[in-house]
Amino acid sequence: MSIKLGNIELCHGVMLAPMAGVTDRSFRRLCHECGSEYSVSEMVSAKALCYEQQGKRRESSVMGSAPLASVTRAEGPMAVQIFGKEPSFMAEAAKMIEASSYRGCTSEVAPVAIDINMGCPMRKITGNGEGSALMKTPKLAGEICEAVVRAVSLPVTVKIRAGWDSESVNAAEVARILEASGASMICVHARTREQLYSPGIELGVIEAVKRAVKIPVVGNGDISSADDAVNMINRTGCDGVMIGRGAMGNPWIFSEIAARLEGRRFDRPSVSERIDTAVSQLESVIAHKGERVGLAEGKKHMAWYLSGIRGAASARNAIMTAHTKDEIYGILSEIKNENADGEGTE
Ligand SMILES: Cc1cc2nc3c(=O)[nH]c(=O)nc-3n(C[C@H](O)[C@H](O)[C@H](O)COP(=O)(O)O)c2cc1C
């Protein structure tokens, strides 16, 4: 299993999924260090990026669109994901992202691809005809893809859902249109918009997309172990797998999957390694976003890292009400000592 995308080649196609509010620069870098071969940025509004850069909206801040679209080398190969429904704004935003020169924010390098979001289920996005609502308008989906492909020389990829609802599962049809519109890779989240994130995915949808197109197909949904990844690959024939929630507090899932695909042994990190990684992620997010925002966003990651560790429940509560990073470091150090005898489990 390998994927060629523009100038890069992904050995196993094991990737980190985009998750707004979760997969920020610090987390993408960490996942890359733990074996993720490729990642996709948190979604960026094409229109907001265009307006901000044209000075029609407030200057970019750490929460603005340009910082979301900026890329650093340490994150490894990544795509920047845009959402929107107007082909002209999508094309304009893609051009800016390819040039990677933003007002009020620096980007070390250009991304390796532009990704288009056709999967977001949030009402404020779909109500506008954007995200997964584009699964209901395949012709417009194709026009958007074509406009972006024409605007940039980078490969253009698209992340879709199975369809809008159980009555309209059309991922294979939409994938064919996107391929004809110039898309270089398709990622399928095998749930309809109606299903949101409820457990249970439809592997047959990924298989149908794989049969429908010649470009690489990446399967996504409910992978939380190497077993899940191998099952998806074997049952669908997909060229790569994208992991979202399964990487929360477990960035080692990428090396676990790579080890399985290469027939190597994988050693789970000890409690002590897990806590050290949590601390380094918190330091990185604070360095990037400042203590106030970094703490607010970092706390949920800290709670995920504690999953399955003895004493996690009370430590989680203490972390959530902590006011400073030193308080959090203290709580993490305590739980590390409590579990020093080995692999503590709840
Ligand atoms: C908190 C959260 C934020 C997400 N944000 C995005 C996003 O910005 N763009 C996108 O295409 N998908 C987004 N997704 C969907 C994920 O990329 C992925 O398709 C979904 O979680 C299913 O994969 P999983 O079961 O491995 O988590 C998000 C999911 C979650 C849980």
The ligand as a Gaussian input file, in Angstrom:
#p B3LYP/6-31G(d) Opt

LIG

0 1
 C      -13.860000      17.500000      17.033000
 C      -13.857000      17.130000      15.577000
 C      -13.535000      18.095000      14.636000
 C      -13.530000      17.757000      13.266000
 N      -13.150000      18.711000      12.360000
 C      -13.054000      18.364000      11.027000
 C      -12.557000      19.292000      10.069000
 O      -12.164000      20.426000      10.385000
 N      -12.525000      18.891000       8.766000
 C      -12.930000      17.632000       8.368000
 O      -12.882000      17.315000       7.188000
 N      -13.383000      16.744000       9.274000
 C      -13.434000      17.069000      10.580000
 N      -13.837000      16.136000      11.491000
 C      -14.138000      14.756000      11.048000
 C      -12.881000      13.856000      11.161000
 O      -11.876000      14.279000      10.271000
 C      -13.225000      12.398000      10.843000
 O      -13.745000      12.333000       9.540000
 C      -14.258000      11.803000      11.806000
 O      -13.957000      12.119000      13.146000
 C      -14.335000      10.271000      11.660000
 O      -13.085000       9.691000      11.899000
 P      -12.723000       8.990000      13.316000
 O      -13.804000       7.998000      13.589000
 O      -11.356000       8.392000      13.098000
 O      -12.728000      10.093000      14.344000
 C      -13.870000      16.449000      12.856000
 C      -14.204000      15.497000      13.823000
 C      -14.192000      15.809000      15.169000
 C      -14.541000      14.744000      16.173000

